[in-house]
Amino acid sequence: MEQRIWIVRHGNREDFLNLNWGKTAERPYDPGLSPDGEVQAREVGMGLRGQEIHAIYASPYLRTIQTACHIADLLDLPVRLEPGIGEILPNVAELPAILSAEERLRRFARLDASHSPLYQPVFPEAEDLAHRRAGETVDQIAARHPGENLLFVTHAAPVVGIVRHLTGTQEKIRVPLCAIFTLARNHNGWNLLQSADISHLSNQEVSQRYAHVG
């Protein structure tokens, strides 16, 4: 069976709607989803319900956990957290504050605590190295699941790094909110079957408004 992976960017963020959010936030680099971001995440899950997906991996930031768990509710799958596909923050000198492992497990019943992370980013982290880190992490996880299809929920910049690393493309990649990228394994690597699909979203204008181009 041809192995496939889906890569999804998280939904809209609360700090995208409230530009002052980070000034008083306890974890300024770890915003959650906005109300419309919650809707977007559920719409991704509905859009993927017909696909045969065996496992979900997500970045350990709040917005990606929330997005992944909304999808997991509709697909009835657990979510494994992998820092190797975490946010790329080239101007941050140290690991930003995120929810503790205990708090994550308390708040999100879909999380699978048995996963041992492949990679722990070290800050500061150069952008090109971070792109490669995200791509290599996905490649390694996919190799551990021969014959299984996987979903990765991450951030805009890691999506760029993953797609470039797996396919070898150097073209500009546009990553709207909750966009779906679909890749299939071939004999030499991966083919990009679908790029930045947002047809499942009811409000595509918001998704495109906050698109990242890398």
PyRosetta script that sets phi, psi and omega in degrees:
from pyrosetta import init, pose_from_sequence

init()
pose = pose_from_sequence("MEQRIWIVRHGNREDFLNLNWGKTAERPYDPGLSPDGEVQAREVGMGLRGQEIHAIYASPYLRTIQTACHIADLLDLPVRLEPGIGEILPNVAELPAILSAEERLRRFARLDASHSPLYQPVFPEAEDLAHRRAGETVDQIAARHPGENLLFVTHAAPVVGIVRHLTGTQEKIRVPLCAIFTLARNHNGWNLLQSADISHLSNQEVSQRYAHVG")
pose.set_psi(1, 136.4)
pose.set_omega(1, 178.4)
pose.set_phi(2, -68.7)
pose.set_psi(2, 124.0)
pose.set_omega(2, 179.0)
pose.set_phi(3, -78.0)
pose.set_psi(3, 135.4)
pose.set_omega(3, 176.7)
pose.set_phi(4, -125.0)
pose.set_psi(4, 152.2)
pose.set_omega(4, 171.2)
pose.set_phi(5, -131.5)
pose.set_psi(5, 148.1)
pose.set_omega(5, 173.9)
pose.set_phi(6, -117.2)
pose.set_psi(6, 138.1)
pose.set_omega(6, 178.3)
pose.set_phi(7, -121.8)
pose.set_psi(7, 128.2)
pose.set_omega(7, -175.2)
pose.set_phi(8, -127.9)
pose.set_psi(8, 133.4)
pose.set_omega(8, 170.1)
pose.set_phi(9, -81.6)
pose.set_psi(9, 150.6)
pose.set_omega(9, 178.7)
pose.set_phi(10, -62.4)
pose.set_psi(10, 170.0)
pose.set_omega(10, 177.6)
pose.set_phi(11, -81.0)
pose.set_psi(11, -178.5)
pose.set_omega(11, -177.5)
pose.set_phi(12, -58.2)
pose.set_psi(12, 145.4)
pose.set_omega(12, -173.3)
pose.set_phi(13, -102.4)
pose.set_psi(13, 149.5)
pose.set_omega(13, 179.0)
pose.set_phi(14, -63.6)
pose.set_psi(14, -30.0)
pose.set_omega(14, 179.8)
pose.set_phi(15, -80.3)
pose.set_psi(15, -12.6)
pose.set_omega(15, 172.1)
pose.set_phi(16, -73.3)
pose.set_psi(16, -30.5)
pose.set_omega(16, 179.7)
pose.set_phi(17, -88.8)
pose.set_psi(17, -34.6)
pose.set_omega(17, 178.7)
pose.set_phi(18, -116.2)
pose.set_psi(18, 97.8)
pose.set_omega(18, -173.5)
pose.set_phi(19, -67.4)
pose.set_psi(19, -15.2)
pose.set_omega(19, 178.7)
pose.set_phi(20, -93.7)
pose.set_psi(20, 0.3)
pose.set_omega(20, -174.6)
pose.set_phi(21, -55.0)
pose.set_psi(21, -45.4)
pose.set_omega(21, -174.7)
pose.set_phi(22, -68.0)
pose.set_psi(22, -17.9)
pose.set_omega(22, -176.9)
pose.set_phi(23, -67.5)
pose.set_psi(23, -28.9)
pose.set_omega(23, -177.9)
pose.set_phi(24, -120.2)
pose.set_psi(24, 3.1)
pose.set_omega(24, -175.0)
pose.set_phi(25, -72.8)
pose.set_psi(25, 142.3)
pose.set_omega(25, 176.6)
pose.set_phi(26, -66.8)
pose.set_psi(26, -34.5)
pose.set_omega(26, 179.5)
pose.set_phi(27, -127.7)
pose.set_psi(27, 82.0)
pose.set_omega(27, -171.0)
pose.set_phi(28, -63.7)
pose.set_psi(28, -20.0)
pose.set_omega(28, 178.5)
pose.set_phi(29, -96.7)
pose.set_psi(29, 8.7)
pose.set_omega(29, -173.7)
pose.set_phi(30, -130.5)
pose.set_psi(30, 54.4)
pose.set_omega(30, 178.6)
pose.set_phi(31, -68.6)
pose.set_psi(31, 154.7)
pose.set_omega(31, 173.8)
pose.set_phi(32, -90.7)
pose.set_psi(32, -174.6)
pose.set_omega(32, 177.6)
pose.set_phi(33, -75.6)
pose.set_psi(33, 147.1)
pose.set_omega(33, 169.1)
pose.set_phi(34, -78.0)
pose.set_psi(34, 167.6)
pose.set_omega(34, 178.8)
pose.set_phi(35, -55.5)
pose.set_psi(35, -41.5)
pose.set_omega(35, 178.4)
pose.set_phi(36, -72.3)
pose.set_psi(36, -24.8)
pose.set_omega(36, 173.8)
pose.set_phi(37, -66.3)
pose.set_psi(37, -36.2)
pose.set_omega(37, 175.5)
pose.set_phi(38, -62.3)
pose.set_psi(38, -41.5)
pose.set_omega(38, 177.7)
pose.set_phi(39, -63.0)
pose.set_psi(39, -45.7)
pose.set_omega(39, 179.4)
pose.set_phi(40, -58.1)
pose.set_psi(40, -43.3)
pose.set_omega(40, -178.2)
pose.set_phi(41, -62.5)
pose.set_psi(41, -43.1)
pose.set_omega(41, 178.4)
pose.set_phi(42, -64.9)
pose.set_psi(42, -34.8)
pose.set_omega(42, 179.0)
pose.set_phi(43, -68.4)
pose.set_psi(43, -33.2)
pose.set_omega(43, 172.8)
pose.set_phi(44, -60.7)
pose.set_psi(44, -46.8)
pose.set_omega(44, 179.3)
pose.set_phi(45, -58.1)
pose.set_psi(45, -42.8)
pose.set_omega(45, 178.5)
pose.set_phi(46, -65.9)
pose.set_psi(46, -36.5)
pose.set_omega(46, 179.5)
pose.set_phi(47, -69.1)
pose.set_psi(47, -24.7)
pose.set_omega(47, -177.9)
pose.set_phi(48, -98.8)
pose.set_psi(48, -1.5)
pose.set_omega(48, -173.4)
pose.set_phi(49, -59.8)
pose.set_psi(49, -27.4)
pose.set_omega(49, -179.7)
pose.set_phi(50, -84.6)
pose.set_psi(50, -3.0)
pose.set_omega(50, -177.5)
pose.set_phi(51, -91.2)
pose.set_psi(51, 150.2)
pose.set_omega(51, 177.3)
pose.set_phi(52, -90.1)
pose.set_psi(52, 94.7)
pose.set_omega(52, -178.4)
pose.set_phi(53, -112.4)
pose.set_psi(53, 130.4)
pose.set_omega(53, -173.9)
pose.set_phi(54, -100.2)
pose.set_psi(54, -25.1)
pose.set_omega(54, -176.7)
pose.set_phi(55, -156.0)
pose.set_psi(55, 149.8)
pose.set_omega(55, 178.0)
pose.set_phi(56, -120.2)
pose.set_psi(56, 131.0)
pose.set_omega(56, 173.4)
pose.set_phi(57, -119.0)
pose.set_psi(57, 141.4)
pose.set_omega(57, -178.1)
pose.set_phi(58, -139.1)
pose.set_psi(58, 152.5)
pose.set_omega(58, 169.9)
pose.set_phi(59, -64.0)
pose.set_psi(59, 148.9)
pose.set_omega(59, -175.7)
pose.set_phi(60, -83.1)
pose.set_psi(60, 13.4)
pose.set_omega(60, 176.6)
pose.set_phi(61, -83.4)
pose.set_psi(61, 154.6)
pose.set_omega(61, -171.8)
pose.set_phi(62, -57.9)
pose.set_psi(62, -46.7)
pose.set_omega(62, -175.9)
pose.set_phi(63, -63.9)
pose.set_psi(63, -33.3)
pose.set_omega(63, 178.8)
pose.set_phi(64, -78.4)
pose.set_psi(64, -35.5)
pose.set_omega(64, 175.2)
pose.set_phi(65, -61.9)
pose.set_psi(65, -46.7)
pose.set_omega(65, -179.8)
pose.set_phi(66, -61.0)
pose.set_psi(66, -45.2)
pose.set_omega(66, 179.5)
pose.set_phi(67, -60.9)
pose.set_psi(67, -47.8)
pose.set_omega(67, -178.5)
pose.set_phi(68, -62.8)
pose.set_psi(68, -39.1)
pose.set_omega(68, -177.8)
pose.set_phi(69, -70.7)
pose.set_psi(69, -35.3)
pose.set_omega(69, 173.9)
pose.set_phi(70, -62.0)
pose.set_psi(70, -43.3)
pose.set_omega(70, 177.8)
pose.set_phi(71, -64.6)
pose.set_psi(71, -44.1)
pose.set_omega(71, -178.4)
pose.set_phi(72, -62.0)
pose.set_psi(72, -34.3)
pose.set_omega(72, 177.7)
pose.set_phi(73, -60.6)
pose.set_psi(73, -38.5)
pose.set_omega(73, -177.9)
pose.set_phi(74, -81.0)
pose.set_psi(74, -26.7)
pose.set_omega(74, 179.8)
pose.set_phi(75, -96.8)
pose.set_psi(75, -8.2)
pose.set_omega(75, -178.5)
pose.set_phi(76, 57.0)
pose.set_psi(76, 55.7)
pose.set_omega(76, 180.0)
pose.set_phi(77, -132.1)
pose.set_psi(77, 153.4)
pose.set_omega(77, 171.3)
pose.set_phi(78, -77.8)
pose.set_psi(78, 166.3)
pose.set_omega(78, 178.6)
pose.set_phi(79, -120.0)
pose.set_psi(79, 128.1)
pose.set_omega(79, 177.5)
pose.set_phi(80, -106.7)
pose.set_psi(80, 130.6)
pose.set_omega(80, -178.0)
pose.set_phi(81, -91.0)
pose.set_psi(81, 131.7)
pose.set_omega(81, -178.1)
pose.set_phi(82, -132.2)
pose.set_psi(82, 106.1)
pose.set_omega(82, 179.3)
pose.set_phi(83, -59.6)
pose.set_psi(83, -22.5)
pose.set_omega(83, 180.0)
pose.set_phi(84, -62.6)
pose.set_psi(84, -20.6)
pose.set_omega(84, 174.7)
pose.set_phi(85, -107.6)
pose.set_psi(85, 22.1)
pose.set_omega(85, 179.2)
pose.set_phi(86, -72.4)
pose.set_psi(86, 175.3)
pose.set_omega(86, -175.8)
pose.set_phi(87, -56.5)
pose.set_psi(87, 148.1)
pose.set_omega(87, 174.6)
pose.set_phi(88, -103.1)
pose.set_psi(88, 117.6)
pose.set_omega(88, -174.8)
pose.set_phi(89, -132.0)
pose.set_psi(89, 77.6)
pose.set_omega(89, -172.7)
pose.set_phi(90, -65.2)
pose.set_psi(90, -17.8)
pose.set_omega(90, -178.2)
pose.set_phi(91, -101.8)
pose.set_psi(91, 10.0)
pose.set_omega(91, -179.5)
pose.set_phi(92, -102.9)
pose.set_psi(92, 129.4)
pose.set_omega(92, -171.8)
pose.set_phi(93, -81.9)
pose.set_psi(93, -22.0)
pose.set_omega(93, -178.4)
pose.set_phi(94, -145.3)
pose.set_psi(94, 163.8)
pose.set_omega(94, -179.2)
pose.set_phi(95, -55.6)
pose.set_psi(95, 122.0)
pose.set_omega(95, -178.9)
pose.set_phi(96, -70.8)
pose.set_psi(96, 157.3)
pose.set_omega(96, 179.5)
pose.set_phi(97, -70.0)
pose.set_psi(97, 130.2)
pose.set_omega(97, 174.5)
pose.set_phi(98, -133.4)
pose.set_psi(98, 174.8)
pose.set_omega(98, 178.8)
pose.set_phi(99, -59.9)
pose.set_psi(99, 143.1)
pose.set_omega(99, 176.0)
pose.set_phi(100, -68.6)
pose.set_psi(100, 159.8)
pose.set_omega(100, 178.7)
pose.set_phi(101, -59.1)
pose.set_psi(101, -39.6)
pose.set_omega(101, -179.8)
pose.set_phi(102, -64.4)
pose.set_psi(102, -43.2)
pose.set_omega(102, -179.8)
pose.set_phi(103, -67.2)
pose.set_psi(103, -39.1)
pose.set_omega(103, 178.4)
pose.set_phi(104, -60.5)
pose.set_psi(104, -47.0)
pose.set_omega(104, -178.5)
pose.set_phi(105, -65.6)
pose.set_psi(105, -33.6)
pose.set_omega(105, 178.8)
pose.set_phi(106, -68.0)
pose.set_psi(106, -37.4)
pose.set_omega(106, -173.5)
pose.set_phi(107, -88.5)
pose.set_psi(107, -25.3)
pose.set_omega(107, -171.8)
pose.set_phi(108, -127.3)
pose.set_psi(108, 104.4)
pose.set_omega(108, -175.1)
pose.set_phi(109, -68.8)
pose.set_psi(109, -20.0)
pose.set_omega(109, -177.5)
pose.set_phi(110, -77.9)
pose.set_psi(110, -11.4)
pose.set_omega(110, -174.9)
pose.set_phi(111, -71.5)
pose.set_psi(111, 136.8)
pose.set_omega(111, 178.0)
pose.set_phi(112, -103.0)
pose.set_psi(112, 107.0)
pose.set_omega(112, -175.1)
pose.set_phi(113, -78.0)
pose.set_psi(113, -3.9)
pose.set_omega(113, -175.3)
pose.set_phi(114, -80.4)
pose.set_psi(114, -14.6)
pose.set_omega(114, -177.8)
pose.set_phi(115, -71.3)
pose.set_psi(115, 130.0)
pose.set_omega(115, 174.4)
pose.set_phi(116, -96.9)
pose.set_psi(116, 116.5)
pose.set_omega(116, -176.2)
pose.set_phi(117, -56.7)
pose.set_psi(117, 143.6)
pose.set_omega(117, 178.0)
pose.set_phi(118, -81.4)
pose.set_psi(118, -31.3)
pose.set_omega(118, -170.5)
pose.set_phi(119, -146.4)
pose.set_psi(119, 137.4)
pose.set_omega(119, 174.2)
pose.set_phi(120, -117.4)
pose.set_psi(120, 106.7)
pose.set_omega(120, 179.6)
pose.set_phi(121, -56.7)
pose.set_psi(121, 143.7)
pose.set_omega(121, 177.3)
pose.set_phi(122, -114.2)
pose.set_psi(122, 126.5)
pose.set_omega(122, -178.9)
pose.set_phi(123, -102.1)
pose.set_psi(123, 147.0)
pose.set_omega(123, -1.9)
pose.set_phi(124, -69.3)
pose.set_psi(124, 153.9)
pose.set_omega(124, -174.0)
pose.set_phi(125, -133.7)
pose.set_psi(125, 120.7)
pose.set_omega(125, 178.4)
pose.set_phi(126, -65.0)
pose.set_psi(126, 145.1)
pose.set_omega(126, -174.1)
pose.set_phi(127, -61.3)
pose.set_psi(127, -42.3)
pose.set_omega(127, -178.4)
pose.set_phi(128, -65.9)
pose.set_psi(128, -37.1)
pose.set_omega(128, 177.4)
pose.set_phi(129, -69.5)
pose.set_psi(129, -35.4)
pose.set_omega(129, 178.6)
pose.set_phi(130, -68.2)
pose.set_psi(130, -39.9)
pose.set_omega(130, 175.0)
pose.set_phi(131, -58.1)
pose.set_psi(131, -45.7)
pose.set_omega(131, -179.4)
pose.set_phi(132, -66.2)
pose.set_psi(132, -39.7)
pose.set_omega(132, 177.8)
pose.set_phi(133, -56.6)
pose.set_psi(133, -46.6)
pose.set_omega(133, -179.7)
pose.set_phi(134, -64.6)
pose.set_psi(134, -44.3)
pose.set_omega(134, -179.4)
pose.set_phi(135, -64.8)
pose.set_psi(135, -43.6)
pose.set_omega(135, -179.9)
pose.set_phi(136, -66.4)
pose.set_psi(136, -35.4)
pose.set_omega(136, 178.9)
pose.set_phi(137, -62.3)
pose.set_psi(137, -47.1)
pose.set_omega(137, 179.5)
pose.set_phi(138, -64.7)
pose.set_psi(138, -41.7)
pose.set_omega(138, 178.9)
pose.set_phi(139, -59.0)
pose.set_psi(139, -43.8)
pose.set_omega(139, -179.4)
pose.set_phi(140, -68.2)
pose.set_psi(140, -41.0)
pose.set_omega(140, 179.0)
pose.set_phi(141, -64.6)
pose.set_psi(141, -43.2)
pose.set_omega(141, 179.4)
pose.set_phi(142, -61.3)
pose.set_psi(142, -38.1)
pose.set_omega(142, 179.2)
pose.set_phi(143, -65.9)
pose.set_psi(143, -25.7)
pose.set_omega(143, 178.8)
pose.set_phi(144, -80.2)
pose.set_psi(144, -9.1)
pose.set_omega(144, -178.3)
pose.set_phi(145, -122.6)
pose.set_psi(145, 59.2)
pose.set_omega(145, -178.4)
pose.set_phi(146, -59.8)
pose.set_psi(146, 131.6)
pose.set_omega(146, 179.0)
pose.set_phi(147, 80.2)
pose.set_psi(147, 0.4)
pose.set_omega(147, -179.9)
pose.set_phi(148, -110.9)
pose.set_psi(148, 148.5)
pose.set_omega(148, 179.2)
pose.set_phi(149, -99.3)
pose.set_psi(149, 138.6)
pose.set_omega(149, -171.4)
pose.set_phi(150, -127.4)
pose.set_psi(150, 150.1)
pose.set_omega(150, 173.9)
pose.set_phi(151, -117.1)
pose.set_psi(151, 131.7)
pose.set_omega(151, 177.9)
pose.set_phi(152, -118.0)
pose.set_psi(152, 125.8)
pose.set_omega(152, 179.3)
pose.set_phi(153, -111.6)
pose.set_psi(153, 118.5)
pose.set_omega(153, -171.1)
pose.set_phi(154, -146.9)
pose.set_psi(154, -153.9)
pose.set_omega(154, -175.7)
pose.set_phi(155, -112.6)
pose.set_psi(155, 172.8)
pose.set_omega(155, -174.3)
pose.set_phi(156, -61.4)
pose.set_psi(156, -51.4)
pose.set_omega(156, -176.1)
pose.set_phi(157, -63.9)
pose.set_psi(157, -42.9)
pose.set_omega(157, 174.5)
pose.set_phi(158, -61.4)
pose.set_psi(158, -33.7)
pose.set_omega(158, 175.5)
pose.set_phi(159, -56.9)
pose.set_psi(159, -46.0)
pose.set_omega(159, 178.6)
pose.set_phi(160, -59.2)
pose.set_psi(160, -47.9)
pose.set_omega(160, -179.3)
pose.set_phi(161, -61.9)
pose.set_psi(161, -41.1)
pose.set_omega(161, -178.4)
pose.set_phi(162, -66.6)
pose.set_psi(162, -48.8)
pose.set_omega(162, -178.1)
pose.set_phi(163, -63.0)
pose.set_psi(163, -42.8)
pose.set_omega(163, 179.8)
pose.set_phi(164, -65.7)
pose.set_psi(164, -42.9)
pose.set_omega(164, -178.2)
pose.set_phi(165, -65.1)
pose.set_psi(165, -43.3)
pose.set_omega(165, -174.9)
pose.set_phi(166, -76.1)
pose.set_psi(166, -36.9)
pose.set_omega(166, -174.6)
pose.set_phi(167, -99.3)
pose.set_psi(167, -19.6)
pose.set_omega(167, -177.7)
pose.set_phi(168, 83.6)
pose.set_psi(168, 1.3)
pose.set_omega(168, -179.8)
pose.set_phi(169, -71.2)
pose.set_psi(169, 148.2)
pose.set_omega(169, 173.7)
pose.set_phi(170, -118.3)
pose.set_psi(170, 11.2)
pose.set_omega(170, 178.8)
pose.set_phi(171, -71.8)
pose.set_psi(171, 157.4)
pose.set_omega(171, 174.7)
pose.set_phi(172, -62.4)
pose.set_psi(172, 140.0)
pose.set_omega(172, -178.7)
pose.set_phi(173, -122.7)
pose.set_psi(173, 123.5)
pose.set_omega(173, 179.1)
pose.set_phi(174, -96.6)
pose.set_psi(174, 130.9)
pose.set_omega(174, -174.4)
pose.set_phi(175, -126.8)
pose.set_psi(175, 90.3)
pose.set_omega(175, 175.0)
pose.set_phi(176, -70.7)
pose.set_psi(176, 166.3)
pose.set_omega(176, 175.8)
pose.set_phi(177, -61.5)
pose.set_psi(177, 135.1)
pose.set_omega(177, 178.6)
pose.set_phi(178, 55.0)
pose.set_psi(178, 27.8)
pose.set_omega(178, 173.1)
pose.set_phi(179, -74.8)
pose.set_psi(179, 147.5)
pose.set_omega(179, 179.7)
pose.set_phi(180, -110.3)
pose.set_psi(180, 129.1)
pose.set_omega(180, 172.9)
pose.set_phi(181, -112.2)
pose.set_psi(181, 132.6)
pose.set_omega(181, -178.5)
pose.set_phi(182, -118.1)
pose.set_psi(182, 127.1)
pose.set_omega(182, 179.5)
pose.set_phi(183, -126.5)
pose.set_psi(183, 148.9)
pose.set_omega(183, 177.4)
pose.set_phi(184, -127.2)
pose.set_psi(184, 139.1)
pose.set_omega(184, -179.6)
pose.set_phi(185, -73.9)
pose.set_psi(185, 137.6)
pose.set_omega(185, 171.9)
pose.set_phi(186, -120.3)
pose.set_psi(186, -172.4)
pose.set_omega(186, -175.8)
pose.set_phi(187, -65.9)
pose.set_psi(187, -27.8)
pose.set_omega(187, -175.4)
pose.set_phi(188, -108.4)
pose.set_psi(188, -6.4)
pose.set_omega(188, -176.9)
pose.set_phi(189, 163.1)
pose.set_psi(189, -121.7)
pose.set_omega(189, -174.7)
pose.set_phi(190, -137.7)
pose.set_psi(190, 142.5)
pose.set_omega(190, 172.1)
pose.set_phi(191, -104.2)
pose.set_psi(191, 139.0)
pose.set_omega(191, 175.0)
pose.set_phi(192, -86.8)
pose.set_psi(192, 108.9)
pose.set_omega(192, -177.6)
pose.set_phi(193, -86.0)
pose.set_psi(193, -34.6)
pose.set_omega(193, -176.8)
pose.set_phi(194, -147.8)
pose.set_psi(194, 131.9)
pose.set_omega(194, -176.1)
pose.set_phi(195, -120.6)
pose.set_psi(195, 128.8)
pose.set_omega(195, 171.6)
pose.set_phi(196, 54.0)
pose.set_psi(196, 44.2)
pose.set_omega(196, 179.3)
pose.set_phi(197, -75.0)
pose.set_psi(197, 125.6)
pose.set_omega(197, 176.0)
pose.set_phi(198, -126.7)
pose.set_psi(198, 20.2)
pose.set_omega(198, -177.3)
pose.set_phi(199, -64.2)
pose.set_psi(199, -20.1)
pose.set_omega(199, -179.8)
pose.set_phi(200, -80.4)
pose.set_psi(200, -10.8)
pose.set_omega(200, -174.3)
pose.set_phi(201, -89.5)
pose.set_psi(201, 137.2)
pose.set_omega(201, 178.9)
pose.set_phi(202, -77.6)
pose.set_psi(202, -26.3)
pose.set_omega(202, 178.2)
pose.set_phi(203, -121.7)
pose.set_psi(203, 84.8)
pose.set_omega(203, -177.0)
pose.set_phi(204, -75.1)
pose.set_psi(204, -23.9)
pose.set_omega(204, -178.7)
pose.set_phi(205, -64.3)
pose.set_psi(205, -42.6)
pose.set_omega(205, 178.5)
pose.set_phi(206, -64.5)
pose.set_psi(206, -41.8)
pose.set_omega(206, 179.2)
pose.set_phi(207, -58.5)
pose.set_psi(207, -44.7)
pose.set_omega(207, -179.1)
pose.set_phi(208, -72.4)
pose.set_psi(208, -31.3)
pose.set_omega(208, -177.8)
pose.set_phi(209, -59.5)
pose.set_psi(209, -35.8)
pose.set_omega(209, -177.9)
pose.set_phi(210, -105.7)
pose.set_psi(210, 25.5)
pose.set_omega(210, 179.1)
pose.set_phi(211, -66.6)
pose.set_psi(211, 145.2)
pose.set_omega(211, 175.1)
pose.set_phi(212, -106.0)
pose.set_psi(212, 136.9)
pose.set_omega(212, 177.5)
pose.set_phi(213, -117.0)
pose.set_psi(213, 120.7)
pose.set_omega(213, -177.9)
pose.set_phi(214, -130.2)
pose.dump_pdb("model.pdb")
